[in-house]
Every structure is written in C-alpha cells, then in structure tokens.
C-alpha cells in the first residue's frame, strides 16, 4: 500500500515536467554566432590561407587574401549516383597601399573590387547554372549577372600627404591617392547549382564587393555547391580575385586554394585533394 501511494504521488510531478518540455519552456539554447574570420591565421593543411600581391605602374600595391575556407560534403538530396553536393565556407579580402609611403601615387584609384568564387570540374560542358534563383546559360559564360557590385567615381583628384583633393562628386578622403564611392556587398543568396558535361571546369563567382576605401572583404558561409550529371568524381577549387582601376589602367591578382574532392561516398569535412592540381 505504501508503494502504491508513492507511485500515485510521483506520477503528477512527472506529467508536469513533460508538459513543460512539450510547451517549449525548456527550448534548446540557440547556437552562438560565429566569430568574424581574419586572414593569415591558417598556415597549413587543406584549407590554408593564401595571399598574393601585385605592384601597379601608378605606385600602388594590391594584395588579395583567400581565407576562412572549409568544405563539407553531404549526400545529394536527389541521391543520384552521378550527383555531388557540398557546403562551402570562403572569405576574401583586398588591400590597397602605396609602394612608397613617403611619395604616394599622384593618380587616384577610380574603382576596386574583391571577388570570391569556386571552380567546379568533373570527368564527365556545363549545360546551365543557377545562382541565387537566376538561371543563366553557362555555355555562353554569362553566369554572374546578378552578383556584380556596382559603383561609380567621378571628379578630378591629385595625390598628396593629406589625401586626394579636387572637384567632382561622391569621393572620399582615404589613403593618400585613393578615392572611391561606397557600395554594397553582393551575395548569391546562399545557393549555387550547376550541370557540368564531359571534361570541363567552370568558374562560379559567389560574391563581389566594391571597395569604398583601401580595404574590403567578403565572407560567405554554408554556400550550397551542387554538381549533377558528373561522371568520375567532382572537384572544387576556391579563389579570391582583387581588381584595381585607375585612369591609366586596370590590374588584377588572384590567389587559389587547393583542388579538393567533393566526396559522395564519405560525407563530411574534406580530407583529400588532388596532388596534380592542388
């Protein structure tokens, strides 16, 4: 009788706990936000940060970083044997500086961009590509109509120790000899899909940022990368490109990551690369 009474007393308490959990009071704590990545922190491995720089005739140094890279293969939703899918993290940054800080360039910068993207290839010609809901014909190479940043610069300027001076509109006082208008970061909406044919590799830009000063970056997390009708395995190689424009000319520099396999049979973080291409 004592045992029966204890069971009857404990039952309401247990029932009350289950109600609290099902009503959402004991909801899971949201995951913390990712810390902002910084270039130059990963020195080795498949996802090592890479950087390259170029000097221009006007006296600028343009440096680009590829960093915060990660690739996680997943089983394709369609489950087709010739489909490959992964989620990619990637960041890029461009920096403009004077080669000679005591004598900054007299020709101002009229525009600069940094772009991150991936190159997809397999042993099986691109038929179509869908980026952020916009479908383009990849055979014609028109795959980036919706992700290019825009911005204009106007006015006359001359370099000096206190920065550019002169008339015009929309200019900013920045690093000596550098002026440009502010713009926005353009992304693809988190989705990147394509169909690739025999023996080809195609470029798929993910995001472009028009620099509003002498430094600019783009960060993309969990971008879906999908390849269909691919025979012989799918490979991916990341890149970051920086472009600088003056009234005299245009200069660009690109840095690449290693060529990685999208592993259909063993989903998870990438663990192998192509020695011949990476």
Secondary structure, 3 states (H helix, E strand, C coil): CHHHHHHHHHHHHHHHHHHHHHCCCCCCCCCCCCCCCCCCCCCCCCCCCEEEEEECCCCEEEEEEEEEEEEEEECCCCCCCCCEEEEEEEEEEEEEEECCCCCCCCCCEEEEEEEEEEEEEECCCCCEEEECCEEECHHHCCCCCCCCCCCCCEECCECCCCCCECCEECCCCCCCCECCCCCCEECCCCEEEEECCCCEEEEEEEEEEECCCCEEEEEEEEEEEEEECCCCCEEEEEEEEEEEEECCCEEEEEEEEEEEEECCCCCEECCCECCCCC
